[in-house]
Amino acid sequence: MQNGPLVERDLKVLWHPCTQMYDHLTLPLIPVRRAHGIWLEDFEGRRYIDAISSWWVNIFGHSHPAINEALRQQIGNLEHVLLAGFTHEPVIALSETLVSLTPEGLTRCFFADNGSSAVEIALKMSLHYFRNLGAPQKARFITLAHSYHGETVGALSVSDVALYKKTYEPLLFPTLVAPSPDRTLCPPGLSLSEHTAQALAGMRGLLERHHETVCAVIIEPLVQCAGGMRMHEPAYLTGLRALCDEFQVHLIADEIAVGFGRTGTLFACEQAAISPDFLLLGKGLTGGYLPLSVCLTTDQVYAAFFAEYSAGKAFLHSHSYTGNALACAAARATLDLFAQNDPITTNRLLASAMASAMAPLQDHPHVASLRQTGMIAALDLVADKAKGEPYPAAERRGLSVYRYGLEHEALLRPLGDTLYLMPPYVIQASEIAQLVEVLAAGIDHATQ
């Protein structure tokens, strides 16, 4: 079978996510026949390094034998059962493991099937918690500038990326937006610690004025991913936790993209030695195999809902596939790989290799803000480096790099003109060097 017939069939019936379908009149779709490790293969034998872990989910490579075997064993016993009034061993064992691995105090797991849904759960739980305690006025949220938390109505409401949000404003509820601690926004002459302090001062100002009506602050710890791979210091998280405690509002840590080793520790919050009131996990939770997400919270939050049904305090939120047994089996196998193989240590070596390979790009005349946190490296294409002037968005220089990558065995899907690497943890240093070589050539191609 060739790629062409599948593409023709696809374009007659499918509408792809985060895509202007008109582009595919000239930009061929890539039908994937099979995948193994870091490699995707199409129906004509061409291969592509999955440099973005298939949208950040595939952390241990495609077709991993341990996860494959876990699914084979599970499917012969139980594929799914409702989690209302019923339970099963895979979801219990997974919850026990998550509670043991995550920051102290997170003792309760509420499952969903995607990241946006986990965000919705945390938003509703926080608001509902204060309502159950007799403070219904605490019903607003603070988010950070340039944040992104998902595509459902609540998740999009607490996001701040106009590209995704502006069209749907009539559907969304208003939020308070605090300054981002993004390192690339640090003015010349100001240290990162001073920049972090300024961002915290902006957050303090919002909380001083609005804490009586705010139930929670939501943040992507260390890296604001979809907002342009914007990175900040762990000290911001430490200060934010203190502010939330001082003003008695919840802290929601959205680690859906950055959890499970992406930032150099198992969870990004560890680098600031904090525990949030809600920790949201997804994407890499199942190793990229099946949709599953979870909202972890505290006994204190749980207790606010624990009452006779007639009290009207129950959290009546549900998803049909909550705690799906197959997804839980994949997640348990994924977490076993962390326990058995110490990928965090390996990732630090790979992150060092990535930093070394990327370093020469710092001097490229059209590259700005080369940055890295753990296994995430990013840069921005600019028209004028000295002035920090971006290319006109309509020129779509990042798309040109993407096209070049596909022609040279690399899946490099940018965020506009922000180019990044977020590969599976099974990549080798030599393959990182190969990716960066393609990336550098793609940048030259797109900016000539």
C-alpha distance (Angstrom), angle and dihedral (degrees) to the residues before:
residue distance angle dihedral
M1 . . .
Q2 3.81 . .
N3 3.80 129.9 .
G4 3.81 94.9 -115.1
P5 3.82 101.2 69.3
L6 3.81 91.8 47.6
V7 3.79 91.5 50.0
E8 3.81 90.3 51.2
R9 3.80 91.3 50.9
D10 3.80 91.6 46.2
L11 3.79 95.2 52.0
K12 3.79 91.2 53.5
V13 3.80 95.4 57.6
L14 3.82 113.3 14.2
W15 3.79 134.8 81.5
H16 3.81 108.6 -164.2
P17 3.82 125.1 -143.0
C18 3.81 122.8 -102.1
T19 3.81 89.2 1.4
Q20 3.78 138.0 124.5
M21 3.80 95.4 -139.9
Y22 3.80 90.5 -154.6
D23 3.82 87.0 72.2
H24 3.77 89.7 68.0
L25 3.77 91.2 68.0
T26 3.82 84.5 79.0
L27 3.82 104.8 11.3
P28 3.81 109.0 71.8
L29 3.77 119.4 -134.5
I30 3.80 114.3 -124.8
P31 3.82 112.3 -130.7
V32 3.81 107.9 -153.8
R33 3.79 115.5 -142.0
R34 3.77 97.4 -178.2
A35 3.79 142.0 -19.6
H36 3.76 134.2 -149.7
G37 3.79 129.5 175.1
I38 3.81 108.8 -33.1
W39 3.81 93.8 -20.7
L40 3.81 131.3 97.6
E41 3.81 117.5 -167.8
D42 3.79 127.3 -160.5
F43 3.81 128.2 -150.4
E44 3.79 93.2 -91.7
G45 3.80 95.0 54.6
R46 3.80 98.5 -101.6
R47 3.80 115.3 140.6
Y48 3.79 132.9 -149.9
I49 3.80 130.2 -167.2
D50 3.80 106.7 -126.1
A51 3.81 93.9 -129.9
I52 3.81 93.7 171.0
S53 3.83 98.8 44.8
S54 3.82 90.9 -116.7
W55 3.80 92.6 -63.2
W56 3.80 94.2 -26.6
V57 3.81 98.1 -60.9
N58 3.81 106.8 100.0
I59 3.79 104.0 77.6
F60 3.82 102.6 158.3
G61 3.77 99.4 36.7
H62 3.76 132.8 -95.2
S63 3.80 122.1 -58.7
H64 3.78 95.5 11.1
P65 3.82 109.6 -170.3
A66 3.81 95.8 -138.0
I67 3.80 94.1 51.5
N68 3.81 90.8 42.6
E69 3.80 90.3 54.3
A70 3.80 93.3 47.1
L71 3.79 89.9 54.7
R72 3.80 92.5 47.2
Q73 3.78 90.7 53.6
Q74 3.79 94.5 45.3
I75 3.80 97.8 47.0
G76 3.80 91.2 60.7
N77 3.80 91.5 59.0
L78 3.80 111.4 30.6
E79 3.78 131.2 -8.9
H80 3.82 98.8 178.6
V81 3.78 144.2 -22.3
L82 3.77 130.2 175.7
L83 3.80 113.4 -90.4
A84 3.81 94.4 -145.1
G85 3.78 107.3 97.9
F86 3.83 91.0 -11.2
T87 3.78 134.7 74.8
H88 3.80 139.6 179.2
E89 3.78 139.0 -154.3
P90 3.83 98.4 -107.2
V91 3.81 93.7 58.1
I92 3.80 92.5 43.8
A93 3.80 93.7 48.9
L94 3.81 91.7 45.3
S95 3.80 91.4 50.6
E96 3.79 91.4 49.2
T97 3.79 90.4 51.8
L98 3.80 93.8 47.3
V99 3.80 91.8 49.9
S100 3.81 89.8 50.7
L101 3.82 94.1 48.8
T102 3.79 103.6 40.5
P103 3.82 126.2 79.0
E104 3.78 117.2 -66.4
G105 3.79 118.2 -78.6
L106 3.80 98.0 29.5
T107 3.80 100.0 118.6
R108 3.81 107.9 149.1
C109 3.82 128.9 67.5
F110 3.81 124.2 -157.8
F111 3.81 111.4 -176.6
A112 3.79 132.2 -149.0
D113 3.78 133.3 163.1
N114 3.82 105.2 -111.3
G115 3.78 140.7 23.4
S116 3.79 97.6 -104.5
S117 3.79 89.9 53.8
A118 3.81 90.9 52.0
V119 3.80 88.6 53.3
E120 3.80 90.4 50.9
I121 3.81 89.8 52.0
A122 3.80 92.7 52.8
L123 3.82 93.2 46.6
K124 3.79 92.0 50.0
M125 3.80 93.9 43.6
S126 3.80 92.7 51.3
L127 3.80 95.0 48.3
H128 3.81 91.6 42.2
Y129 3.82 91.7 48.7
F130 3.79 92.1 60.5
R131 3.78 91.5 42.9
N132 3.81 89.7 54.1
L133 3.81 89.0 50.9
G134 3.79 91.7 53.0
A135 3.81 98.5 -100.4
P136 3.82 104.1 109.3
Q137 3.81 90.9 156.0
K138 3.81 88.8 73.7
A139 3.79 95.4 85.0
R140 3.81 106.8 119.8
F141 3.80 131.6 95.6
I142 3.78 135.1 -143.8
T143 3.77 118.9 -146.7
L144 3.79 133.7 174.8
A145 3.78 127.3 -103.6
H146 3.83 110.3 -96.7
S147 3.81 92.4 18.2
Y148 3.78 124.7 146.8
H149 3.79 125.0 -165.6
G150 3.80 105.9 162.1
E151 3.78 147.0 -70.2
T152 3.80 106.0 -82.6
V153 3.80 116.3 99.5
G154 3.80 97.8 -98.3
A155 3.80 94.5 40.0
L156 3.80 91.6 48.3
S157 3.80 91.0 47.3
V158 3.81 90.7 60.5
S159 3.81 91.8 45.3
D160 3.80 125.3 91.3
V161 3.80 108.1 -158.7
A162 3.80 109.2 114.4
L163 3.81 93.6 -157.7
Y164 3.80 90.1 67.6
K165 3.79 100.4 26.8
K166 3.80 112.8 37.2
T167 3.81 98.2 76.4
Y168 3.79 92.5 53.3
E169 3.82 99.3 45.9
P170 3.84 92.6 118.1
L171 3.83 88.6 62.8
L172 3.79 97.1 47.0
F173 3.79 135.5 85.4
P174 3.82 119.2 -126.6
T175 3.78 121.1 -102.6
L176 3.78 136.7 -172.1
V177 3.82 113.8 -109.6
A178 3.79 121.5 -148.5
P179 3.82 125.5 -163.3
S180 3.78 114.8 -86.5
P181 3.82 117.3 -117.8
D182 3.84 87.8 -144.4
R183 3.81 108.5 155.8
T184 3.81 92.4 -138.6
L185 3.82 89.0 63.8
C186 3.80 92.4 58.7
P187 3.84 106.7 120.7
P188 3.81 119.4 -126.3
G189 3.78 111.8 -87.7
L190 3.80 93.9 25.3
S191 3.79 120.4 106.8
L192 3.79 120.7 -130.4
S193 3.79 90.0 -113.0
E194 3.80 90.4 54.0
H195 3.80 90.8 46.5
T196 3.81 89.8 50.4
A197 3.80 90.2 49.4
Q198 3.80 90.7 51.7
A199 3.80 91.4 51.9
L200 3.81 90.3 49.4
A201 3.81 89.3 49.5
G202 3.80 88.3 55.5
M203 3.79 90.0 51.5
R204 3.80 91.0 47.4
G205 3.78 90.2 53.4
L206 3.79 91.9 54.3
L207 3.79 92.4 47.2
E208 3.80 93.1 47.5
R209 3.79 90.1 54.4
H210 3.79 100.4 37.3
H211 3.82 111.4 21.0
E212 3.79 92.6 111.2
T213 3.81 89.6 64.1
V214 3.82 99.2 32.6
C215 3.79 121.4 93.3
A216 3.82 100.8 177.8
V217 3.79 149.9 2.8
I218 3.80 115.2 -140.9
I219 3.79 122.9 -156.7
E220 3.80 142.0 169.0
P221 3.82 100.2 -131.1
L222 3.83 115.6 -125.3
V223 3.84 97.0 -20.3
Q224 3.80 129.9 50.2
C225 3.78 93.9 -157.8
A226 3.81 112.8 -177.3
G227 3.80 90.1 33.2
G228 3.80 89.2 69.4
M229 3.81 106.7 -66.8
R230 3.80 90.9 -77.7
M231 3.80 111.5 179.7
H232 3.80 131.5 -157.9
E233 3.78 140.9 -177.9
P234 3.84 124.4 -87.1
A235 3.81 87.0 -125.5
Y236 3.79 88.6 72.3
L237 3.81 90.2 61.1
T238 3.80 91.2 48.5
G239 3.78 91.2 51.9
L240 3.79 93.0 43.7
R241 3.80 92.3 53.0
A242 3.81 89.1 52.8
L243 3.81 91.7 49.4
C244 3.80 92.8 49.6
D245 3.81 89.7 51.2
E246 3.79 92.1 47.1
F247 3.81 94.1 50.9
Q248 3.82 95.9 35.4
V249 3.78 99.0 -120.4
H250 3.79 127.9 132.8
L251 3.79 123.9 -103.5
I252 3.82 114.3 -139.8
A253 3.81 113.3 -164.4
D254 3.80 110.5 -160.2
E255 3.81 101.7 -158.6
I256 3.79 93.8 157.8
A257 3.82 91.3 119.8
V258 3.81 100.9 25.2
G259 3.80 102.7 41.6
F260 3.80 127.9 99.3
G261 3.77 99.7 47.2
R262 3.80 103.3 -44.1
T263 3.81 95.4 122.4
G264 3.81 98.8 41.5
T265 3.80 97.8 -87.7
L266 3.78 128.9 65.9
F267 3.81 89.6 -104.2
A268 3.79 125.1 17.5
C269 3.82 92.1 -132.7
E270 3.80 89.0 66.1
Q271 3.81 90.4 71.5
A272 3.80 89.3 63.3
A273 3.82 93.8 38.4
I274 3.81 91.7 -126.1
S275 3.77 136.6 134.2
P276 3.81 117.5 -146.6
D277 3.79 123.8 -148.0
F278 3.79 88.8 -122.1
L279 3.80 126.3 24.7
L280 3.80 117.0 -167.4
L281 3.79 120.1 -157.4
G282 3.80 133.8 176.1
K283 3.82 139.2 117.3
G284 3.83 101.3 62.3
L285 3.81 92.0 31.5
T286 3.81 91.4 96.6
G287 3.79 95.7 30.8
G288 3.80 89.3 -105.7
Y289 3.80 94.3 -61.5
L290 3.80 106.7 108.5
P291 3.81 137.4 6.8
L292 3.81 111.5 -94.4
S293 3.78 133.9 141.2
V294 3.76 135.7 171.2
C295 3.78 139.6 -157.8
L296 3.80 111.5 -150.2
T297 3.78 119.0 -163.1
T298 3.78 142.8 164.0
D299 3.78 136.1 -85.9
Q300 3.80 87.2 -114.2
V301 3.79 91.7 61.1
Y302 3.80 91.8 41.6
A303 3.81 91.7 52.2
A304 3.81 92.2 56.7
F305 3.82 89.0 65.4
F306 3.82 97.7 40.3
A307 3.82 107.1 102.4
E308 3.79 144.1 105.6
Y309 3.79 109.7 -57.9
S310 3.80 89.8 -117.6
A311 3.82 89.1 64.5
G312 3.81 88.5 71.9
K313 3.79 94.3 -134.4
A314 3.81 100.3 119.6
F315 3.80 119.9 124.5
L316 3.80 97.7 -123.2
H317 3.77 97.4 -171.4
S318 3.78 123.4 126.5
H319 3.79 148.2 165.5
S320 3.78 121.8 -158.8
Y321 3.81 92.5 -129.4
T322 3.81 96.6 43.0
G323 3.81 109.1 150.6
N324 3.80 94.1 1.3
A325 3.81 107.2 -162.1
L326 3.80 95.9 -135.8
A327 3.80 92.4 49.8
C328 3.80 90.4 47.3
A329 3.81 90.3 51.6
A330 3.81 90.1 52.5
A331 3.80 90.1 47.8
R332 3.79 92.8 50.5
A333 3.80 90.8 50.5
T334 3.80 89.5 49.0
L335 3.81 92.7 51.7
D336 3.81 89.4 46.8
L337 3.80 87.9 59.7
F338 3.79 89.1 57.3
A339 3.81 90.3 50.9
Q340 3.80 95.4 46.0
N341 3.79 105.0 38.2
D342 3.83 107.7 31.0
P343 3.83 94.8 -133.6
I344 3.82 90.5 173.4
T345 3.81 90.4 70.5
T346 3.80 91.3 43.1
N347 3.80 90.0 49.4
R348 3.79 91.3 55.8
L349 3.80 89.3 57.6
L350 3.80 90.9 46.2
A351 3.81 90.8 47.4
S352 3.80 88.9 53.6
A353 3.80 90.1 50.5
M354 3.80 89.5 49.4
A355 3.80 91.7 50.5
S356 3.80 91.7 50.7
A357 3.80 93.1 47.8
M358 3.80 93.1 47.3
A359 3.81 96.7 44.2
P360 3.85 96.8 88.1
L361 3.81 89.1 59.2
Q362 3.81 87.8 68.3
D363 3.81 88.0 79.7
H364 3.80 96.6 47.8
P365 3.83 109.5 120.1
H366 3.81 91.9 -132.2
V367 3.82 99.7 41.8
A368 3.80 122.2 92.8
S369 3.79 135.5 176.5
L370 3.79 99.7 14.0
R371 3.81 102.6 -166.6
Q372 3.77 142.7 164.6
T373 3.78 140.9 -169.7
G374 3.79 113.7 -177.8
M375 3.79 110.3 -58.0
I376 3.81 93.5 -4.9
A377 3.81 119.4 88.9
A378 3.80 124.2 173.8
L379 3.79 144.7 169.4
D380 3.79 138.7 178.7
L381 3.80 128.0 -123.8
V382 3.81 111.2 -131.9
A383 3.78 134.7 -177.3
D384 3.81 94.1 -145.4
K385 3.80 116.4 23.8
A386 3.80 95.9 -171.6
K387 3.79 92.5 54.2
G388 3.80 95.5 34.2
E389 3.79 87.8 -125.3
P390 3.82 114.1 164.8
Y391 3.76 125.6 -142.0
P392 3.80 114.8 -100.7
A393 3.80 105.9 -86.9
A394 3.81 90.7 -129.4
E395 3.81 90.0 65.9
R396 3.82 90.1 65.8
R397 3.80 95.7 -154.5
G398 3.80 90.5 169.6
L399 3.79 90.1 58.5
S400 3.78 88.6 55.2
V401 3.83 89.1 56.5
Y402 3.80 89.4 49.1
R403 3.82 91.7 53.2
Y404 3.78 91.0 47.3
G405 3.78 90.9 50.6
L406 3.80 93.0 53.7
E407 3.79 89.0 53.3
H408 3.81 89.9 53.3
E409 3.83 104.6 44.8
A410 3.81 98.7 -90.9
L411 3.80 134.0 112.9
L412 3.82 102.4 -148.1
R413 3.79 107.4 164.2
P414 3.83 107.3 179.7
L415 3.77 132.4 -155.6
G416 3.78 97.2 -122.1
D417 3.80 103.4 -64.7
T418 3.80 93.2 -17.1
L419 3.79 108.6 104.2
Y420 3.78 120.3 -164.2
L421 3.79 146.2 168.6
M422 3.80 121.2 -139.0
P423 3.81 103.8 157.9
P424 3.82 131.0 174.4
Y425 3.79 114.7 -85.0
V426 3.81 92.5 -114.6
I427 3.80 92.3 69.5
Q428 3.82 116.7 118.7
A429 3.80 126.8 -131.3
S430 3.82 89.8 -112.9
E431 3.81 90.1 54.5
I432 3.80 90.7 49.4
A433 3.80 87.9 53.9
Q434 3.81 89.1 50.4
L435 3.80 91.2 51.1
V436 3.78 93.7 49.0
E437 3.80 90.3 48.6
V438 3.81 89.6 55.4
L439 3.81 90.8 43.8
A440 3.80 92.3 52.0
A441 3.79 92.8 47.4
G442 3.80 89.6 47.1
I443 3.79 90.5 53.4
D444 3.80 90.6 51.0
H445 3.80 89.2 49.0
A446 3.81 93.3 49.1
T447 3.80 96.7 45.5
Q448 3.81 102.5 40.8
